Amino acid sequence: MRIATWNINSVRLRQDMVKRFMQEYQPDVLCLQETKTPDEFFPRNAFAELGYTHQHIHGMKSYNGVAILSRLPLSNCSIARWAGKDDCRHIHATLPDDTEVHCMYVPAGGDIPDIEQNEKFAHKLQLLDETSNWWKGQSAHHTRKILVGDLNIAPLEHDVWSHKQLLDVVSHTPIEVEKLLNLQQSNGWHDAVRHFVPHDQKLYSWWSYRAGDWEASNRGRRLDHIWVTAPLVPSLKSTRILREARGWGPKPSDHVPVMVDFHS
């Protein structure tokens, strides 16, 4: 099985890129974030025609939005809401082998890493705390679960282009890293991508639109993650971050797909 996650930054604007990815890389399950469209305008048929007939979507106009597109049947489709908001950030569903897939979009958090000065940053930390506490109550350490998505935090030193220069930049601040590690520990999550890529190797999934030449500057961050619970670790087969997708077309997403393959 191949599972992939991609912050597509408007699924309607970039549906041809999603279709290209589906056709060329054939994920069994593709999770999208920042779909930025109400459910009634989501391009369901375009993806169903490629075999992704099982769809669980939760979106809103202009902002946020998450989707699970699958060639495998989905059951128990659910929506989770955090921090007192219905802002379309977390859905989950169950695959035929009883694996539960969670698709999440953590708030970016604005530009100022201070909860008093920046409501967006406070929202981000609150959501991370609430989800951590929720997972602690799930007793899920011995069940098959996958958590994917744009978690908007690059936790490790080599998940960013410059650890020292980004310590005060939202997405790599110590408090965000602490909150993300709490989330990871709350359910015994295992980082499926770093399972294959050593921690001392630079690894990115996002490059800013602000860079004149993103490829030459290579000032990236690893904001997109795939985590699995302990029972799935032995079945991990390989991973890939599709860096080249950052250059697809004149208006690509600033994120690229992240994939993990599992042994059958």
N, C-alpha and C positions, 0 to 999 in steps of 0.2 A: 504494500500500500504506500502511496505517496500523498503526503499532506503538504499544503503550501499556504502561506499567508502573505498578503500584499495590501499595504495601504495604497489604494488606487487614486485617492484624491479626486474624486468624482467619477463614478462608474459610468454615467451617461456620456461624459466627455471622452472617456478612455475605454469604452467597451470594445473597440477594435483591438486594443492592446491586450485586454483580458482574453479575448477570443484567440489572439495569436499565441498567448501563453498556454492556453488550454490545448490548442492544437499541437504545439511544438513540444510541450513538456508533459502533457497528459496526467496532471494530478488527479487522484481519485477524489480528493476533497480540497477545495480552494476556499479559504476564508479571506474576506475583504473587509477593510476598514475605510472610514471616510468615504462612504458611498455617496453621501450628500444628495439624497433624493428620497422623497416620500415613497412608500411601498408601491403605490399605484403607478408610479412612473419608472420603477426599476425594470431594466430590460430582461425580464425573465425568459422570454421566448428566444432571444438571441443566444442565450447560454443553454437552454433546454435543447435547442437544435444540435448542439455539440455533445449531447449526452448528459448534461448536468440538469437532469429533470427533478432532482430532489433539492429543494431550496428552502432555506429558513432565513428570512430577511427582517430587519427592523431599522427603518430609516426615517429621516426627517428632512425638511427643506433646507438646503444650503449648507448644513453642518453635520458632522459626525456620521453615524450610520454604520451598521455592520451586517455582514451576510455570510452564510455558509452555503456553498454550492457544491453539490455532491453527485457523483455517479452511483453512489451507494445509497440505499434507502435510509432515511432519517426518521427517528421516532423521538417521543418525549421532547419535542421542540419547546424551548422555554426562553423567557426574557428575564434578565436580572437588572434591577435598578439600584443606583447607589447615590449617596450623598444628597438624598431628597430631591433628585432630579430624574426626569424621564428623558434623558438626552441620548438614548440609542447607542450605548457603549458596550453592552455585554449580552450575548445570546449563547445558548448551548443546545446541543442535540446529541442523540445516541445513535451510533452506527450499529450495523447488524451483529457485530461480534461483541456488543455490549460496551464498547469504548465510548466514553463521553467526550465530546469535542466542545471546547469553550473558545469563543472568538471574542476578543476584548480590544477596546480602544481606550487607553488611558489618556486623560487630558494632557495636552502639551504643557500647560502651566504658565503661559505668558513669558515675560522677559525678566521679571524681577524675582529673585528667589527669597521672598519675604512674605510670610502669610499676613502680616499686618498691612503691608503696602499693596499686595497683589492678591485679589480674590481668586484669580485663576489658579495661582500656586496653592492657595489654601484648599481649594476644591480638589486639586490633584492629590495632595497628601491625605485629605479626608477619604477620598475614594480608595486609596491604597490601604489605609487602616481598616476601613470597613470590609473590603474584600479579604484581607488577611484574617480578620476575625471570623468571617463567614466560612472560609476554608477550614479553619481550626475546628469548627463545629460540624464539618461534613464527615469526619471519620473516614477519609478517603485514601489513606495511605496504602491500603491493600486493594484498591480498585483501579481499573484501567481508565485513565483520564489524560487528555491532552489539552493544554492551554496554549493558544497561539494569539498573536496580534501585535499591533503597534503599542507597546507598553511605554513608549516615550521616555525611556531611561536607558542610558548606556552604562551599565554597572561596573565594568571592569576597566582597568587602566588602558588596555589595548583595544577597548571598544570605542575609543575616540582618537582623533588624530593627534591631540596633545592633552595628556592628562593634567599637567600643571596649568595650562592656559584655560582649561574648561572647568576647573574646580568651582568657579563662581558663576558658571553658566548653566541655566536651567536645562536639565536632562542628565547632568553629570555631577550635581552637587552632592556632598556627603549625606545630607538628610534624605534626598531622593534615593540614593543608593541603599541607605539603611532601610528605608521603607520597602524597596523592591526586594531586598534580601529577606526581610520579614515575611513578605508575601511568598517568596520561594520556599522558605522554611515552614510556613504554615501548613503546607500540604505535602511536604517532602518532594517538591518538584525537582526534576533533574533537567538541566540545560542541555537539550538534545543537539544543539548546534555546536556548543563548546565541547561536547562529548567527543567530537571528531577533530576540532581545531584547538590546538594548544593555547593556553591563556596568554602566552607571550607573543602570539601572532596577531597582528593588526587585522581587524575584521569589522566591516561597515555594511549597513543596509540603507543608509540615507545620506544624501548629499544635498546641501542647500541650493535653492534656486538663486541665492544671492551671489554665488560664485560665478565669475565670468566664464571660467573653463573648469567645470567640476572635476573632470578627469585629470587635468594637469595639476590642479591644486590638491586634489584627493583629501580634502578636509571633511572626512565623513564621520558618522557615528553609527553604532549598532543599536538601533531603537526597536527593531522588530525581532520577536523571539518565538521559539517553539519549545515548550517544556512538556515533560511527560512524568507520570508517576512511576514508582519503582517497578511495578510488574511489567512495564513496557520497555524498560531499559535494555534487557537482553535481546529484544527484537529490533533495536536500532541498527540500521544498515549503512546509511550514508546521509550526507547533507550537502546542500549547495545554496549559495547566495548568488542570484543571477544579476551580477553587477552590470552586464551589458544592457539590461533593460532600462537603465538610467538614461541611455542614449537612444531609446526607441522613439523615433519621430521627432517632430519639432516641439511637441508639448508633452513630454513624459511626466510621470509622477516623480516626485523627489525621493520616493522610496522604491525599492526593488523587491521582487519576490524572494522569499526564503522557503526552502524546501527541505523536508526530511523524508527519507525512505525507510520503510520497515520491512523486515523479513516476514513472509507469509506464515 
